[in-house]
């Protein structure tokens, strides 16, 4: 048995090495052995509850680090990268629209660096990164139980980022992680929703990865990012989403005005995290 | 070292003791460690939960730290509690909590894959811009071995009997494997070799322009197919083997494939042999006839004047094929880092086929009917070597393609005929050719330059020996050589939505016919006419302006070619030159418009002039014992108008596909086909006389997939009227042929283990010939039922029944039922091996009969069918 394990380990290392060579344009932080998919729905405008956006999110779970990102965006990025290599004759186009709908641009790494959450995201043209403590959740475990995706789950609540969250976690999946930034429970978070039903993460799939997938910075392969504080990031994102034109004026020195001289207004923005 | 271990083990224990002394005082806290039982190492981040014993709900929890130590408080209330320790990768453990124990040292045992996996299902079809991806796993089942089996089931995709893949009724223009074109037009090799389990997705690339320089400049109406392999199938040798044997008589079948698709190198090799009636040459045919750059400009067919073999029956070839066949193919492709592709394709075939058929042919001769009865036993030996070498560079700046093809084909045929005129025919009908096609397309900003040179040289040194009892031995030698050369150049310019192309070229044909026929009886033909010593050359010049207009979803292309030709002929050392240089303009218009996400309409009309040298040699050439061709001594010119309209509907989300096409094409020929019967001998002549013919066709197909039923329904309908004139026994006859075909097809997968398929075609043919008494229409019905059952993961079986009803004459008909059975066993341990037993023609049918009409004649044919054959064998893949 042990010998088989060694062989298995050797093969997976070799295979991982080959794949890593092609795909990793940054050093792998960890290697993921489980991948979960979550469907994520989010409100676009809190004054119109029916205006919702959606995305498919991927959670790669490694021994120490987990990585949460938009699967849709990942797929588009890989297609674009494939084209850039000039390998794929069939997918060539300079036009990104061809690759279908992308997704949210953020990447969240839990327990990287150790004890922290790293949040990477792109705002307009720049990539930003902030860190926060991993264990900033004060979970209140509730008695209710249910079943999601065939797993027995238990309810837990917390107040985080200005919102009251209700999550369902699976004690049988002894991984203290979950979608978005959720972690710290004795089991994987399979579903999470805020009390206003603005945001909802629900698991749709879970499988082992063979060979293991490297966890890398994959924001279009860029390692250039600006470190800022979480509060600064949230303020910036808010400004950008509520008034892009003010943001552009302040940050990029580009002024766009309407005919009457006022700055154009954007829709009402509902951030997942309040500051 | 030992000191280190001591510290590792004892230091935490000392800490545990210190904690415990504190805890004893508080009574509500427990502490402990979590270790791996296999290596005694401490486990970090294991979760320790205090659960209620009654319902398992979590009351409190904590995690072990980097040293594997934890501490957790337990409520003092008098409930019963459980302590649960879990960590991913280890089997979770539960312990009963005892209020008097405060230190717990838990040991966990490693496990693998203890979680229940829930795979995210890919939707079966995903549409992204012009690319449709069909998830193979959603369409394949245990009975599908090759990707060809799966292609047939994809909605919108059709696979014709010869292997041609069409998408929404139009043949595909490229077949890629991982984006590379390994097999060019012989992609049947891939569809029959690559196993379905190695393919992740089948992608349909709509409006595919394979030449990158022309992308977004030249609109393409055809789709291409790309096979996306699973990651696990790349960069390693894949292969299949199939060995079967059975009876009766002794039957064998052996097939092997070996392939490797590794980034820039691809290879696919096959070897096949059998005497079990399976046509190994089927997949070696060139399938997409349309040449992407040159259209049908360079389509040269080296037709033999000698035709000995009977036509093939409209049943699957396997049923009437008595063979001993060997074939091997080797295909390599290498792409350099700079993007240059080298490809070599080699095919070798050795094939012996025998057939046995009886034919009654009725020729309508105006006021009477000539009946001919023939029973033919034929043996054909075919040996063929085909080799192709290709160099290709395809990037955004230029496209360079050089394809060199060579063929050596030897065919020896022996036909024994009994019936109206018993005889024995022996033919040697080799066809050898060498051709090279060079194309260069270069983009200079908005300008595109194209240069093409095509050369084809064919040699057909053929002979025919006919032995009719009580007559002289007829001996004919034909030495036919033909050279076709087509240098051309074109220039395109595009501005916004308009692109303009001007192409000019010369099509030069040079031919030599030397024939000699001896021993022919006295039918009033001078001996000199039985010999040809003939050479000709034909020059055709053309200038072809082409306009393309593309705006959003609107595509228009207009062509206005101007052609002229002249020819020289040299017959028995006397030289003739054509006196006139007629000038033709042949406009072509194509419009297509995408109305919305679903509907697309297209319109086309055109006028073509086809100048052919086929009937030039003036002397007599014997085609077979009862047909004698006489040259016309003039070029055959066919002028054709064509008008067609079509609409397609495509809803990938609801998997509903529909198309309709109607076309009308009247034509004018400068010659009339003239059949004169002298006894049984048909003297075929072309009389110089202008006449018209027309053809009307409507075709339509609708297909729908219902996911929840896993089923695909389709219905095709076809209506065709053709009419033309010919002279038969000095009488001018007008013949009209009408046919209606209705073909439903259903594939249902009602239960996980059951697959049901039905397909049918209902055909009605009617021929009317002026003056001749009206023939009543002939009905033909074909129906096929497939039942496949996957009884367990290991066992599956397949049953097929085919029913034919063919009306032979007014009051005669013939019904045949063929049925086949196959059972497959896939051992549980490994699905790489499969064992199978198959039985063909269970009811041991001996013959197949049917009738057809062709211009002013009808034919009833009877074919010998392969008897009940049973084969057992083993198939494996790796």
Interface residues (C-beta under 8 A of the other chain):
Chain A: X34 X37 X86 X87 X88 X89 X90 X91 X92 X97 X98 X99 X100 X141 X143 X145 X149 X150 X151 X154 X171 X172 X173 X174 X175 X176 X185 X186 X187 X203 X204 X205 X206 X207 X208
Chain B: X45 X46 X47 X48 X49 X55 X56 X57 X58 X59 X60 X61 X63 X84 X86 X87 X88 X90 X92 X113 X115 X116 X117 X118 X119 X120 X128 X129 X130 X131 X176 X179 X180 X203 X205 X212 X215 X224 X226 X263 X339 X394
